[in-house]
Amino acid sequence: MSGAAGRVLTGPFLRFWLIQVCAQVGAKVALLFLPLLAISGYGVSPAVLGFLGALQYFPVVVVALLFGGAFDRWDRRTCFAAAFLGNSVTLLLVPLYGDGRHRVLVLVGVCTVMGCLVAFADLCAQTVPPDLVPPNRLVAANGRLEFVYCLCQVGAPGAAGLLYDRFGAGPGPLVISALCLAAGLLSLGLRIPRRPVPDSGRQPRVRAATLSGVGFLLRHPVLRVTTVQAAVFNGLEQAVLTIYLLLAVRVWGLSPGAVGLTITVGGVGTVVGAVAAGGRGGRMSTVRALVVGMGLASLTPVLLVFARGSRPVLMTTASIAFLVYGYGMTLYNVHAVSLRQLLTPPQRLGSVSAAYRLLAFGPIGLGALLGGWAGGVLGLRVSITLFVALLALAFAVFTVFVLRMRAAVAVAIPAPPVTEPGGAPVSPAHPL
């Protein structure tokens, strides 16, 4: 690892990065391991399994509302340690009560607690990079973090299946618990600079801070555009994904394993996108990265609409769509997160990050419901065409707004220094 991307992995940020590696691997493996346990070990009904899946997104909304301003006041090292150690202890309940009569209720409780603690830790993590790296290294730092998240998305499903097959319901949770324990112990030595705290008489209560952050996002001319686009995109994307699962199985005749493989390829795209964003993509102008990344993510699903042919051809077409989508979405995310971190006052970063996650993640569940309803009423092909067209329309509107304020966006993220092979500094390229 070399260049700007490599130099950010030093000092406190290196420890923070290692903490995220342990925490994300544990969380992402648990995300699939627990449903596998429910299906294969406990034989739960589809309704119960669906409820377990809903716990993935509901805690994000609740945690954002309740603790939006906490990270602007609380010691974030303590927050990390409490969340990760709490997950480690919670997972121990699975082998302890895995053979009891109330084992399904225990599993629901474990999923709920872990969902809340993971959402809490992820929200806290959004506020840390600006305090550990200088502004001109922020894109590279977020690229390294995004690489971890993406790599977990690719490897976690296979790791969870292997862990269950190899160890089963007993030792399996212990392995995940050990990863969370490692993240918690590493967090105890994390050094994060204290932020200036505004006058307590003017600072909103913790519960009201997220609503204050919502107001900040919607009033800021740049962040309003990226926030609204994230909310619209997430809802429409989830609708497309919901319909795709039905279309691929019932119309294309693909097996569940084949469908999962096409989506996994998208995870490879996210890893490539994270590497690109942290390397050469980190030197790409912010405006260009936002437009190119969102364009790739929004337009490539059209391949799903026009896919025809044999099953191998359909699988290849869908895999390409998810691969390019994953690359574009990660490229966009790295720059959008860096932009939000730099445009937000340091003392409000916690509440604003919580507000962003509330607005951006809230529509995901709605998109799933809307996609399922449209698929049943309009038909699968018609409904996926409709939502893909809406994705393209939303991207066109987003592009117009971003280009109109490109001057304000371009100056927000300082360009990292660029050097020639001999070490002499070179003037960075002009922003788009």
C-alpha atoms as one frame of an Amber mdcrd trajectory, in Angstrom:
protein
   0.000   0.000   0.000   1.542   3.300  -1.043   0.731   6.927  -1.667  -1.920
   8.942   0.135  -4.028   5.892   0.783  -1.196   4.065   2.485   0.033   6.942
   4.636  -3.291   7.269   6.464  -2.817   3.824   8.071  -0.561   5.120  10.837
  -0.913   6.120  14.456  -4.398   6.398  15.989  -6.115   5.872  12.645  -4.374
   2.514  12.238  -5.790   1.368  15.579  -9.237   2.666  14.603  -8.949   0.798
  11.295  -8.017  -2.449  13.072 -10.964  -1.986  15.418 -13.272  -1.668  12.430
 -11.790  -4.796  10.857 -12.605  -6.909  13.933 -15.974  -5.286  14.532 -17.190
  -5.413  10.936 -16.115  -9.008  10.385 -17.924 -10.036  13.549 -21.068  -8.041
  12.778 -21.369  -9.090   9.127 -20.752 -12.780   9.869 -23.315 -12.677  12.692
 -25.792 -11.020  10.339 -25.997 -14.223   8.271 -24.954 -16.796  10.880 -27.939
 -16.079  13.147 -30.560 -16.492  10.363 -28.809 -19.692   9.249 -29.068 -20.934
  12.811 -32.758 -20.009  12.870 -33.452 -21.911   9.634 -31.263 -24.976   9.993
 -31.026 -25.296  13.751 -34.345 -24.035  15.047 -36.636 -24.611  12.036 -38.406
 -21.256  12.373 -41.315 -20.212  10.164 -40.886 -17.774   7.252 -42.701 -15.105
   9.289 -40.183 -15.353  12.123 -37.293 -15.353   9.678 -38.695 -12.222   8.009
 -38.968 -10.565  11.406 -35.315 -11.342  12.086 -34.440  -9.734   8.752 -36.419
  -6.591   9.630 -34.213  -6.145  12.697 -31.336  -5.223  10.348 -32.745  -1.772
   9.573 -35.166  -0.877  12.345 -32.453  -0.302  14.993 -30.741   2.238  12.733
 -33.807   4.485  12.840 -34.305   4.076  16.591 -30.648   4.594  17.484 -30.405
   7.647  15.230 -33.415   9.237  16.922 -32.395   8.446  20.488 -28.634   8.987
  20.339 -28.159  11.465  17.493 -26.362  14.025  19.623 -24.636  11.637  21.989
 -21.375  11.467  20.065 -20.991  15.242  20.156 -20.877  15.014  23.974 -19.853
  11.506  25.033 -16.406   9.923  25.058 -16.398   7.945  21.807 -13.737   5.525
  23.013 -16.124   4.473  25.789 -18.980   4.220  23.285 -17.008   1.843  21.075
 -15.839  -0.300  23.975 -19.352  -0.574  25.446 -20.916  -1.504  22.086 -18.353
  -4.131  21.096 -18.051  -5.705  24.535 -21.846  -5.701  24.767 -22.058  -7.619
  21.498 -19.465 -10.092  22.746 -21.466 -10.824  25.895 -24.809 -10.937  24.049
 -23.573 -13.597  21.632 -22.727 -15.864  24.558 -26.466 -16.247  25.215 -26.841
 -18.301  22.012 -24.770 -21.334  23.093 -25.985 -20.979  26.693 -29.675 -21.143
  25.802 -29.484 -22.739  22.345 -31.142 -25.951  23.518 -33.822 -24.420  25.735
 -37.535 -24.204  25.046 -37.309 -20.432  24.614 -34.372 -20.532  22.241 -36.208
 -18.684  19.452 -37.104 -15.834  21.805 -33.476 -15.725  22.931 -32.373 -15.517
  19.295 -34.816 -12.675  18.633 -33.481 -10.859  21.681 -29.874 -11.393  20.607
 -30.633 -10.071  17.109 -32.387  -7.025  18.568 -29.613  -6.149  21.000 -26.893
  -6.724  18.417 -28.784  -4.689  15.820 -28.959  -1.746  18.218 -25.325  -2.002
  19.333 -24.020  -2.381  15.775 -26.069   0.640  14.660 -24.752   2.564  17.673
 -21.116   1.709  16.903 -21.486   2.379  13.164 -23.004   5.776  13.862 -20.188
   6.611  16.262 -17.619   5.521  13.644 -18.972   8.103  11.201 -17.749  10.891
  13.479 -14.168   9.683  14.027 -12.099   9.987  10.778 -12.081  13.838  10.649
 -10.495  13.845  14.105  -7.730  11.376  13.214  -6.560  12.487   9.752  -6.077
  15.912   8.123  -8.674  17.101   5.601  -6.497  16.347   2.567  -6.257  12.671
   3.658  -9.938  12.215   4.503 -10.984  10.664   1.190  -8.092   8.177   1.381
  -8.993   7.341   4.995 -12.650   6.772   4.174 -11.531   4.685   1.208  -9.597
   2.382   3.540 -12.617   2.073   5.821 -14.951   1.447   2.898 -12.585  -1.285
   1.734 -13.094  -3.072   5.060 -16.885  -2.745   4.852 -16.952  -3.989   1.272
 -14.588  -6.880   1.905 -16.843  -7.980   4.742 -19.865  -7.882   2.438 -18.061
 -10.201   0.031 -16.537 -12.630   2.511 -19.074 -12.657   5.351 -21.738 -14.847
   3.675 -19.247 -17.603   2.870 -17.564 -17.260   6.266 -20.897 -17.515   8.076
 -21.879 -20.646   6.150 -18.491 -22.249   6.723 -18.586 -21.341  10.403 -22.004
 -22.937  10.827 -21.071 -26.076   8.889 -17.794 -26.433  10.735 -18.733 -25.548
  14.303 -22.527 -25.451  14.483 -24.725 -23.564  16.938 -22.401 -23.942  19.923
 -18.808 -22.884  19.150 -19.823 -20.720  16.170 -21.149 -17.778  18.242 -18.058
 -18.042  20.441 -15.831 -17.287  17.438 -17.912 -14.213  16.559 -17.936 -13.177
  20.220 -14.125 -13.338  20.261 -13.944 -10.919  17.309 -16.237  -8.469  19.104
 -14.159  -8.866  22.265 -10.991  -8.021  20.323 -12.633  -4.879  18.916 -13.738
  -3.847  22.408 -10.303  -4.351  23.962  -8.614  -2.435  21.136 -11.112   0.395
  21.664  -9.920   0.886  25.250  -6.594   2.195  23.905  -8.064   4.367  21.163
  -7.113   8.034  21.407  -9.672  10.395  19.877  -9.213  14.152  20.373 -11.936
  15.871  22.353 -14.173  18.201  20.406 -15.125  21.697  21.547 -18.552  21.563
  23.160 -20.851  24.543  22.586 -22.545  26.377  25.423 -24.819  23.872  27.173
 -27.612  26.401  27.243 -27.792  26.436  23.450 -27.092  22.754  22.753 -30.190
  20.615  22.098 -30.993  17.618  24.234 -29.604  14.298  23.054 -32.976  13.074
  21.821 -33.683  16.320  19.994 -30.225  16.536  18.442 -31.100  14.261  15.525
 -34.019  16.498  14.578 -31.630  19.434  14.775 -29.291  17.508  12.461 -32.161
  16.894  10.044 -32.748  20.639   9.890 -29.046  21.258   9.236 -28.961  18.760
   6.363 -32.093  20.113   4.717 -30.960  23.735   5.032 -27.440  23.186   3.697
 -27.525  23.624  -0.109 -24.961  20.876  -0.821 -25.863  18.328   1.840 -29.554
  18.692   1.059 -28.936  17.397  -2.454 -26.816  14.403  -1.396 -29.188  13.512
   1.448 -32.337  13.610  -0.679 -30.598  11.609  -3.402 -29.508   8.982  -0.859
 -33.053   8.621   0.463 -34.582   8.357  -3.006 -31.901   6.006  -4.300 -32.042
   3.660  -1.295 -35.808   3.317  -1.502 -35.851   2.702  -5.257 -32.827   0.402
  -5.134 -34.442  -1.776  -2.475 -37.610  -1.967  -4.557 -35.555  -3.103  -7.572
 -33.699  -5.686  -5.483 -36.942  -7.072  -4.039 -38.460  -7.469  -7.500 -35.212
  -8.910  -8.874 -35.264 -11.748  -6.354 -38.786 -12.701  -7.462 -38.005 -12.206
 -11.157 -34.816 -14.268 -11.073 -36.434 -17.231  -9.306 -39.945 -17.280 -10.785
 -39.384 -15.966 -14.312 -35.727 -16.678 -15.099 -35.785 -20.006 -13.248 -32.539
 -19.446 -11.322 -31.891 -21.308  -8.099 -31.544 -19.339  -4.824 -27.824 -20.155
  -4.850 -27.417 -18.752  -8.342 -29.318 -15.598  -7.395 -27.107 -15.149  -4.346
 -24.018 -15.595  -6.508 -25.054 -12.759  -8.829 -25.478 -10.425  -5.857 -22.172
 -11.550  -4.333 -20.423 -10.421  -7.505 -21.702  -6.960  -6.650 -19.687  -7.210
  -3.455 -16.564  -7.675  -5.559 -17.448  -4.443  -7.314 -17.649  -2.643  -3.983
 -14.151  -3.842  -3.056 -12.753  -2.621  -6.375 -14.568   0.667  -5.882 -13.133
   1.087  -2.396  -9.593   0.484  -3.665 -10.139   2.933  -6.528 -11.618   5.574
  -4.234  -8.721   5.290  -1.814  -6.114   5.386  -4.601  -6.611   7.170  -7.882
 -10.253   7.763  -7.028  -9.064   9.776  -4.037  -7.477  12.230  -6.492 -10.646
  12.420  -8.594 -12.569  15.651  -8.176 -15.469  15.345  -5.777 -18.027  16.453
  -8.347 -16.810  13.944 -10.924 -16.789  11.121  -8.356 -20.322  11.921  -7.215
 -21.717  12.037 -10.741 -19.789   9.038 -12.100 -20.398   6.892  -9.025 -24.110
   7.623  -8.779 -24.482   7.281 -12.542 -22.993   3.785 -12.585 -25.113   2.718
  -9.617 -28.337   4.169 -11.025 -28.077   3.229 -14.710 -26.611  -0.285 -14.750
 -29.793  -1.891 -13.288 -31.293  -1.307 -16.743 -29.455  -4.506 -17.719 -31.913
  -6.398 -15.526 -34.802  -5.025 -17.564 -33.436  -6.120 -20.937 -31.853  -9.406
 -19.822 -32.925 -12.264 -22.099 -31.534 -15.663 -23.081 -30.426 -18.839 -21.378
 -29.823 -19.121 -17.651 -26.033 -18.702 -17.943 -26.594 -15.553 -20.029 -29.102
 -14.203 -17.515 -26.709 -14.915 -14.636 -23.844 -13.207 -16.459 -25.953 -10.159
 -17.277 -27.180  -9.783 -13.702 -23.662 -10.290 -12.328 -22.288  -7.534 -14.560
 -25.084  -5.222 -13.449 -24.356  -5.795  -9.761 -20.592  -5.604 -10.304 -20.739
  -2.177 -11.946 -23.394  -1.025  -9.484 -21.174  -1.999  -6.536 -18.189  -0.165
  -7.978 -20.158   3.006  -8.623 -21.947   3.030  -5.298 -18.715   2.676  -3.322
 -16.977   5.393  -5.324 -19.910   7.685  -4.590 -20.110   6.760  -0.897 -16.461
   7.501  -0.119 -16.686  11.018  -1.522 -20.184  11.722  -0.194 -19.194  10.717
   3.352 -16.016  12.812   3.186 -18.000  15.762   1.870 -20.519  15.530   4.699
 -17.780  15.228   7.333 -16.001  18.345   6.077 -19.107  20.495   5.611 -20.457
  19.732   9.089 -19.197  21.680  12.133 -17.128  19.285  14.298 -19.330  19.793
  17.355 -22.416  18.728  15.362 -20.999  15.785  13.420 -22.659  13.171  15.645
 -26.169  14.594  15.356 -25.811  15.291  11.627 -24.484  11.786  10.916 -27.409
  10.338  12.856 -29.843  12.507  10.928 -28.318  11.429   7.633 -28.622   7.749
   8.487 -32.198   8.314   9.617 -33.164   9.977   6.330 -31.080   7.728   4.081
 -31.809   4.351   5.697 -35.439   4.978   6.605 -36.762   4.491   3.039 -35.130
   1.041   2.653 -37.944  -0.803   4.398 -40.521   1.236   2.503 -38.813   0.355
  -0.777 -38.999  -3.341   0.028 -42.724  -3.097   0.781 -43.362  -0.998  -2.324
 -41.410  -3.371  -4.562 -43.317  -6.388  -3.298 -46.664  -4.640  -3.738 -45.845
  -3.435  -7.268 -44.587  -6.861  -8.295 -47.901  -8.415  -7.312 -50.137  -5.731
  -8.823 -48.257  -4.629 -11.962 -46.274  -7.767 -12.703 -42.563  -8.342 -12.226
 -41.284  -7.092 -15.591 -43.436  -3.965 -15.608 -42.633  -3.057 -12.026 -38.860
  -3.519 -12.346 -38.926  -1.399 -15.508 -40.814   1.312 -13.636 -38.415   1.479
 -10.696 -35.311   1.315 -12.887 -36.695   4.237 -14.910 -37.289   6.169 -11.687
 -33.685   5.490 -10.660 -32.459   6.961 -13.941 -34.751   9.992 -13.577 -33.555
  10.632 -10.026 -29.935  10.465 -11.203 -30.610  12.998 -13.974 -32.121  15.453
 -11.491 -29.257  14.860  -9.052 -26.669  15.540 -11.761 -28.283  18.858 -12.669
 -28.201  20.051  -9.059 -24.623  18.867  -8.419 -23.272  20.564 -11.544 -25.027
  23.800 -10.609 -23.168  23.974  -7.309 -19.926  22.362  -8.402 -17.897  25.327
  -7.186 -19.159  24.882  -3.628 -18.608  21.113  -3.779 -15.161  21.325  -5.365
 -13.634  23.505  -2.647 -15.003  21.423   0.232 -12.406  18.620   0.051  -8.776
  19.719  -0.267  -6.877  17.772  -2.880  -4.116  15.505  -1.509  -0.602  16.469
  -2.517   0.600  14.760  -5.681   4.285  13.980  -6.157   6.356  12.923  -9.115
   8.546   9.820  -8.865  11.444  12.001  -7.763   9.424  13.516  -4.931   8.856
  16.982  -6.410   5.329  18.272  -5.721   3.007  18.657  -8.679   0.001  20.949
  -8.808  -3.216  18.916  -8.449  -5.617  18.814 -11.353  -8.271  21.482 -11.429
 -11.643  20.296 -10.103 -14.428  19.695 -12.567
